[in-house]
């Protein structure tokens, strides 16, 4: 495959291990991004790291710090951070299965394609797992360790293949009650509910992702392309 694998290892279910490679399903370069440029010279602006009252500092004098209160930091060395990083693990153990609609979408973070490892004989086991997930309408949960950190992942069947989506931890989400406290508890009038239902049903149709375009991004690309045509 032309893309570089984000992770490679095995998906393990009981005594069965399936060699796979995991690839990002998203493209970071799909959206327009800008650099800051010095207009008179056309050169890119670089940033210098400075300390107020001190000036520019040497890279070796920079350490990481966690702010515990305003202006007060706990300093952490790179070696200390390395010590707490998790050891790379090349196995995703499927420890639990849940219904495919049981997990709130807010917990899902980023999708990845899971492809059978081309260098290993894994196709049959891969297809068996895919079809078993489809037949049971289940999602497999496990943990993936990459770049020193562990992510909870949900394994799903999708089309011909499998995907995983990294999952947010519970403490990463805010309590929704603080935002919905002003929502009335009374049921709406029957006629208003019926009218809204009819409007929704009239506009209901199969989802086609390509129908939705990033109009802002398209307009930016036109601005960028215009000078190139002259």
C-alpha positions in Angstrom: 0.0 0.0 0.0 1.3 3.5 -0.8 0.2 5.0 2.5 2.4 4.6 5.6 0.8 2.5 8.4 0.0 4.3 11.6 0.3 1.0 13.5 0.9 -2.6 12.7 0.4 -5.7 14.8 -2.3 -8.2 15.5 -6.0 -8.2 16.4 -6.5 -11.0 18.9 -9.8 -12.7 19.7 -9.4 -15.6 22.1 -6.8 -17.9 20.5 -7.0 -16.3 17.0 -4.6 -13.6 16.0 -5.0 -11.6 12.8 -2.0 -9.6 11.5 -3.2 -6.2 10.3 -2.0 -2.7 9.4 -3.8 0.4 10.5 -4.0 3.5 8.3 -5.4 7.0 9.0 -8.8 7.4 7.3 -8.6 11.2 7.2 -6.4 13.5 5.1 -4.9 16.4 7.0 -3.9 18.2 3.7 -7.5 18.2 2.5 -8.1 21.7 3.9 -6.3 24.9 3.1 -3.8 26.1 5.6 -1.7 29.3 5.5 1.7 30.4 6.6 2.5 33.9 7.8 4.7 35.7 5.2 6.7 39.0 5.4 5.0 40.9 2.7 8.0 43.1 1.6 10.4 40.1 1.1 7.9 37.3 0.5 9.7 35.2 3.1 8.1 33.0 5.7 8.0 34.4 9.3 9.8 32.3 11.9 9.1 32.5 15.6 11.8 33.0 18.2 11.3 31.6 21.7 11.7 34.4 24.3 11.2 34.9 28.0 9.7 38.3 29.1 12.5 40.4 30.7 15.2 37.9 29.5 15.0 37.7 25.7 15.8 34.8 23.4 16.6 31.5 25.1 18.6 28.5 24.1 16.7 25.3 23.2 18.5 23.3 25.9 17.1 25.7 28.6 13.5 24.9 27.6 11.6 22.3 29.7 7.9 21.3 29.9 5.8 22.7 32.7 2.2 22.1 33.9 0.4 25.2 35.3 -1.0 24.4 38.7 -2.1 28.0 39.4 -1.6 31.3 37.7 2.1 31.8 36.9 3.1 28.7 38.9 4.3 25.6 37.1 5.5 22.1 37.9 8.5 21.4 35.8 8.8 18.0 34.1 11.9 16.7 32.3 11.8 14.8 29.0 13.3 11.8 30.7 10.5 11.7 33.2 7.9 11.9 30.5 9.7 9.0 28.6 9.5 6.9 31.8 5.7 7.1 32.0 5.2 6.4 28.3 3.6 3.0 27.7 5.7 0.3 26.0 4.7 -0.3 22.4 2.3 -3.1 22.2 1.6 -4.8 18.9 -1.6 -6.5 19.9 -5.2 -5.3 20.1 -7.0 -7.7 22.4 -10.8 -7.6 21.8 -12.0 -7.7 25.4 -15.7 -6.7 25.0 -18.4 -6.5 22.4 -21.3 -4.1 22.4 -24.3 -3.4 20.1 -23.3 -1.2 17.2 -25.6 1.6 18.3 -24.8 1.4 22.0 -21.9 3.9 22.2 -22.8 7.6 22.1 -21.2 9.2 19.0 -19.6 11.9 21.2 -17.2 9.2 22.4 -15.8 8.6 19.0 -12.8 10.6 17.9 -10.9 9.6 14.8 -11.4 6.8 12.2 -8.7 4.4 10.9 -8.8 1.7 8.2 -7.7 -1.8 9.3 -6.3 -3.8 6.5 -5.0 -7.4 6.5 -1.2 -7.5 6.6 -0.2 -8.3 3.0 3.0 -10.0 4.2 1.0 -12.4 6.4 -1.6 -15.0 5.6 -4.5 -13.3 7.3 -7.2 -12.8 4.7 -9.5 -15.7 5.8 -9.5 -14.9 9.5 -9.9 -11.2 8.6 -13.0 -11.9 6.6 -14.4 -14.3 9.2 -14.1 -11.5 11.9 -15.6 -8.9 9.6 -18.7 -11.1 8.7 -19.1 -12.1 12.3 -19.3 -8.5 13.4 -21.9 -7.8 10.7 -24.0 -10.9 11.6 -24.1 -10.0 15.3 -24.3 -6.2 14.7 -21.6 -5.8 17.3 -18.6 -3.6 17.9 -15.4 -4.9 19.4 -13.6 -2.9 22.1 -9.9 -3.0 22.8 -6.8 -0.9 23.5 -4.2 0.3 21.0 -0.8 1.5 22.2 1.0 3.8 19.8 3.6 6.6 20.4 3.7 5.9 24.1 0.0 6.5 24.7 -3.0 4.1 24.9 -6.3 4.7 23.2 -9.5 2.8 23.6 -10.6 1.7 20.1 -13.8 0.4 18.7 -13.5 -2.2 15.9 -16.3 -2.2 13.3 -17.2 -3.9 10.1 -17.5 -1.5 7.2 -18.1 -2.5 3.6 -15.4 -5.0 2.5 -13.2 -4.2 5.4 -12.8 -3.3 9.1 -12.3 0.1 10.7 -11.3 1.2 14.2 -12.3 4.5 15.8 -10.4 5.9 18.7 -12.7 6.6 21.6 -12.6 9.4 24.1 -12.3 8.6 27.8 -15.3 9.6 30.0 -13.4 12.4 31.7 -12.7 14.1 28.4 -16.4 14.9 27.9 -18.2 17.7 29.6 -21.4 17.1 31.5 -24.3 17.9 29.1 -26.7 18.9 31.9 -25.0 22.2 32.4 -25.8 23.2 28.8 -29.4 21.8 28.7 -30.6 22.9 32.1 -32.8 25.6 30.5 -34.6 23.1 28.1 -38.3 22.9 29.1 -39.4 19.6 30.5 -43.0 19.8 29.2 -43.9 18.0 26.0 -44.6 20.2 22.9 -48.1 20.6 21.4 -49.2 17.6 19.3 -49.9 19.7 16.2 -46.4 21.4 16.3 -44.7 18.0 16.8 -46.7 16.6 13.8 -45.7 19.5 11.6 -42.0 19.2 12.5 -42.2 15.4 11.9 -43.8 15.9 8.4 -41.1 18.5 7.5 -38.3 16.0 8.5 -39.9 13.1 6.6 -40.2 15.2 3.4 -36.5 16.0 3.4 -35.4 12.5 4.4 -33.2 10.6 1.9 -30.1 8.4 1.8 -26.9 10.1 3.0 -24.5 11.0 0.2 -21.2 12.5 1.7 -20.1 14.1 -1.6 -23.2 16.3 -1.7 -21.8 18.3 1.2 -19.0 20.6 0.2 -16.7 22.8 2.3 -17.7 26.1 0.6 -15.2 28.2 2.6 -12.4 25.9 1.6 -13.5 26.0 -2.0 -13.6 29.8 -2.0 -10.1 29.9 -0.5 -8.7 27.6 -3.2 -10.2 29.9 -5.9 -8.4 32.8 -4.3 -5.1 30.8 -4.3 -5.6 29.6 -7.9 -6.5 33.0 -9.4 -2.9 34.6 -9.2 -1.5 31.3 -10.6 -3.5 31.7 -13.8 -1.9 35.1 -14.7 
